[in-house]
Structure formats: C-alpha cells, structure tokens
Amino acid sequence: MWVIISLVLAAVAVLFAVQNNTMTSVHFFSWTFAQSQGVILLCGFVAGFIASVLIYLPTHIRNKLKIRRHERRLSDLEGQLSEERGKREYIEKEHAAALRIQKNNGVAGPKDENGQ
C-alpha cells in the first residue's frame, strides 16, 4: 500500500516539476541558485518535511521510551499480582484444611451471625 502511495506522490511531484519549468533565480545570503520553479518549490517542500520530522523526532523517541517503561512496569505488576493470587489460594486451602481438622476433632469453628 505504501509503495503505491509513494509512486503516486512521486508521479505528482514529477508532473508538478515538468509543468513549472520556468527558470527562477533564488538568492540566499551569498549564494545564488538558478533552477526551474518546480524543482525549487519541491526542494522547499522536502526541506520543510525534513525539518518537521527532526523537530518531532525527540518527542516521538521520548514517548516510545515512556511506553516501553510503562509496559515493563505493567508486566512486573502482573507478575506480583499472580504471586499474590497464588499465596491467597495457598492460604485459603490451608484455612479450609484447618477447618476440616477442627470439624473432625469436634472443636467448634468460627460462628456466623446466627451462632451456628
């Protein structure tokens, strides 16, 4: 899909440059460039695109690092939760076993609201 979009954009850029072939001079500080109007405009577009990517890149990298750090933290917390669930199951099994032993020995266990 990206290949098709890239080819269409390249074709449009070439068509634009061919249709705007009037020679134009550009003066920048002490440099002077003479090139077709279409090429100059496309170079300006590309320069603006590169500048915007370079400005956005640090934010993108910082966000990726934050996401990676949060994913690691989430994984650690899920591991701790799993451990705690395992401990809880073990304690519940031990408690149930202790209640069975008390019941078999005739010792009264904890009473509920009705005194039973």
C-alpha positions in Angstrom: 0.0 0.0 0.0 2.8 2.4 0.9 4.6 1.6 -2.3 1.5 2.6 -4.3 1.1 5.9 -2.4 4.8 6.7 -2.8 4.7 6.1 -6.5 1.6 8.3 -6.9 3.2 11.1 -4.9 6.4 10.8 -6.9 4.4 11.0 -10.2 2.6 14.1 -8.9 5.9 15.7 -7.9 7.4 15.0 -11.4 4.3 16.3 -13.1 4.4 19.4 -11.0 8.1 20.0 -11.8 7.6 19.5 -15.5 4.6 21.9 -15.7 6.5 24.6 -13.7 9.7 24.6 -15.8 10.3 28.4 -15.8 13.8 29.2 -14.8 14.0 31.1 -11.5 16.9 32.5 -9.5 17.0 32.1 -5.8 19.3 34.3 -3.7 20.1 33.0 -0.2 22.8 35.0 1.7 25.8 35.0 -0.7 24.6 32.0 -2.8 22.6 32.3 -6.0 20.8 29.3 -7.5 19.2 29.2 -10.9 16.7 26.3 -11.3 13.3 25.6 -12.6 10.4 26.9 -10.4 9.0 23.4 -9.8 12.3 22.0 -8.6 12.8 24.9 -6.2 9.3 24.5 -4.8 9.7 20.7 -4.4 13.1 21.3 -2.7 11.4 23.7 -0.3 8.7 21.2 0.4 11.2 18.5 1.1 13.3 20.8 3.4 10.2 21.7 5.4 9.2 18.0 5.7 12.7 17.1 6.9 12.7 20.0 9.4 9.3 18.9 10.8 10.5 15.3 11.2 13.6 16.4 13.0 11.6 18.6 15.3 9.1 15.8 16.1 11.7 13.0 16.5 12.8 13.8 20.1 9.1 13.8 21.2 8.5 10.5 19.4 11.5 8.8 20.9 10.6 10.1 24.4 7.1 8.8 24.1 8.3 5.4 22.9 10.7 5.1 25.9 7.8 6.0 28.3 5.6 3.4 26.7 8.3 0.8 27.0 8.9 1.7 30.6 5.2 1.5 31.4 4.9 -1.8 29.7 7.7 -3.2 31.7 6.1 -1.9 34.9 2.8 -3.4 33.9 4.5 -6.7 33.4 6.1 -6.5 36.8 2.8 -5.7 38.5 1.0 -8.5 36.7 3.7 -10.9 38.0 3.3 -9.6 41.5 -0.5 -10.0 41.2 -0.1 -13.5 40.1 2.2 -14.2 43.1 -0.3 -12.7 45.5 -3.1 -14.8 44.0 -1.0 -17.9 44.4 -0.4 -17.0 48.0 -4.1 -16.3 48.6 -5.1 -19.7 47.1 -2.5 -21.4 49.3 -3.8 -19.7 52.5 -7.4 -20.5 51.6 -6.5 -24.2 51.1 -4.7 -24.2 54.4 -7.6 -22.5 56.1 -10.1 -25.0 54.6 -7.9 -27.9 55.8 -7.7 -26.4 59.3 -11.5 -26.1 59.4 -11.9 -29.8 58.3 -9.4 -30.9 61.0 -11.3 -28.8 63.7 -14.6 -30.3 62.5 -13.3 -33.8 62.6 -11.9 -33.3 66.1 -15.2 -31.9 67.4 -13.7 -28.4 68.0 -16.2 -25.7 67.3 -15.1 -23.4 64.4 -15.8 -19.8 63.9 -19.5 -19.0 64.3 -21.6 -17.0 61.9 -24.3 -14.4 62.8 -26.8 -17.0 63.8 -24.5 -18.6 66.3 -24.1 -21.7 64.1 
